[in-house]
């Protein structure tokens, strides 16, 4: 688990320190996180099945994968909050109102700006990351638990 976080955080910080935000490398980092999560879920299920003295059920395998996915999601969401809030607060850039927005009423402009600032906030993006990692983790856990059960050599009912 710690190595998964170390790789993900190191890659995100390497992109930042090399000034490669909003480039292809930033997108590669997103896909790397997805791959790291999937790999971690596989190894968690594999380790659980290897350490289990008796045969395991599908639900037990799924839970073992979700444990690592949930821990990874919480830790990465906390890191991303800190990253967007303190390390790179200008990640989302300055909010610019378009000409069309300027023609609307002042009150509407304030609402648009407040909404856009919320969507571009560290809190919102770390929360979306948390939810995304949990959804992906549950999907990967379900699929990998199913696939591992199809191979011989693992303890399963």
C-alpha positions in Angstrom: 0.0 0.0 0.0 2.8 2.4 0.9 4.6 1.7 -2.3 1.4 2.4 -4.3 1.1 5.8 -2.7 4.8 6.5 -3.0 4.7 5.9 -6.8 1.5 7.9 -7.3 2.7 10.9 -5.2 6.2 10.8 -6.7 4.8 11.0 -10.2 2.5 13.8 -9.4 5.3 15.8 -7.7 7.7 15.1 -10.6 5.2 16.5 -13.1 4.8 19.6 -10.9 8.5 20.2 -10.3 9.2 19.8 -14.0 6.5 22.3 -14.9 4.5 19.7 -16.9 1.0 20.4 -15.5 -1.8 20.4 -18.1 0.3 18.4 -20.5 0.3 14.8 -21.7 2.4 13.8 -18.7 -0.3 15.0 -16.4 -2.8 12.8 -18.3 -0.3 9.9 -18.1 -0.3 10.4 -14.3 -4.0 9.9 -14.2 -3.8 6.7 -16.1 -0.9 5.6 -14.0 -3.0 6.0 -10.8 -5.7 3.9 -12.3 -3.1 1.2 -13.2 -1.5 1.4 -9.7 -5.0 1.0 -8.1 -5.8 -2.0 -10.3 -2.4 -3.7 -9.6 -2.8 -3.0 -5.8 -6.2 -4.6 -5.8 -4.9 -7.7 -7.6 -2.0 -8.1 -5.2 -4.3 -7.6 -2.2 -6.6 -10.3 -3.3 -3.7 -12.6 -4.2 -2.1 -12.0 -0.8 -5.4 -12.6 1.0 -6.0 -15.8 -0.8 -2.4 -17.0 -0.2 -2.6 -16.3 3.5 -6.1 -17.8 4.0 -5.9 -21.3 5.5 -9.3 -22.3 4.2 -11.2 -21.7 1.0 -12.5 -18.2 0.5 -15.8 -17.0 -0.9 -16.2 -14.4 -3.6 -17.4 -11.8 -1.2 -14.3 -12.3 1.0 -12.1 -11.8 -2.0 -14.0 -8.7 -3.0 -13.7 -7.2 0.5 -10.0 -7.8 0.5 -9.6 -5.9 -2.7 -11.9 -3.1 -1.5 -9.8 -2.7 1.7 -6.7 -1.7 -0.3 -8.8 0.4 -2.8 -10.5 2.3 0.0 -7.2 3.0 1.8 -5.6 4.2 -1.4 -8.6 6.4 -2.3 -8.6 8.1 1.1 -4.8 8.7 1.2 -4.7 9.9 -2.4 -7.7 12.2 -1.8 -5.9 13.7 1.2 -2.7 14.2 -0.9 -4.6 15.7 -3.8 -6.4 18.1 -1.4 -3.0 19.2 -0.1 -1.6 19.4 -3.6 -4.3 21.6 -5.0 -4.6 23.7 -1.9 -0.9 24.3 -0.9 1.6 22.9 -3.4 0.0 24.1 -6.7 -3.0 26.4 -5.9 -2.9 27.8 -9.5 -3.4 24.4 -11.0 -6.9 25.3 -12.3 -5.8 28.7 -13.5 -7.6 32.0 -13.0 -11.3 32.2 -13.5 -12.2 34.3 -16.6 -15.6 35.5 -17.4 -16.6 35.4 -21.1 -18.2 38.3 -23.0 -21.5 36.4 -22.8 -21.3 36.2 -19.1 -20.5 39.9 -18.8 -23.7 40.8 -20.5 -25.7 39.0 -17.8 -26.8 40.7 -14.6 -24.2 41.3 -11.8 -26.0 38.9 -9.5 -25.9 36.2 -12.1 -22.2 36.8 -12.7 -21.5 36.4 -8.9 -23.4 33.1 -8.9 -21.5 31.8 -12.0 -18.2 32.8 -10.5 -18.9 31.2 -7.1 -20.0 28.0 -8.8 -17.0 27.9 -11.0 -14.7 28.6 -8.1 -16.3 25.8 -6.1 -15.8 23.3 -9.0 -12.2 24.4 -9.3 -11.5 24.1 -5.6 -9.2 21.6 -3.9 -12.0 20.3 -1.8 -14.3 19.5 -4.7 -11.6 17.9 -6.8 -10.2 15.8 -3.9 -13.7 14.6 -3.2 -14.4 13.7 -6.8 -11.0 11.9 -6.8 -12.1 10.0 -3.7 -15.4 8.9 -5.2 -13.7 8.0 -8.5 -11.0 5.9 -6.8 -13.7 4.1 -4.7 -15.9 3.4 -7.7 -12.9 2.2 -9.8 -11.6 0.2 -6.8 -15.0 -1.6 -6.4 -15.2 -2.3 -10.1 -11.6 -3.7 -10.2 -12.1 -5.7 -7.0 -15.3 -7.3 -8.4 -13.6 -8.1 -11.8 -10.3 -9.3 -10.4 -12.0 -11.4 -7.6 -14.0 -13.1 -10.3 -11.0 -13.7 -12.6 -8.8 -15.0 -9.8 -11.5 -17.5 -9.0 -11.3 -18.8 -12.6 -7.6 -19.8 -12.2 -6.5 -22.9 -10.3 -3.9 -22.7 -7.5 -5.9 -20.3 -5.3 -8.1 -21.3 -2.4 -11.7 -20.6 -3.3 -15.1 -22.2 -2.8 
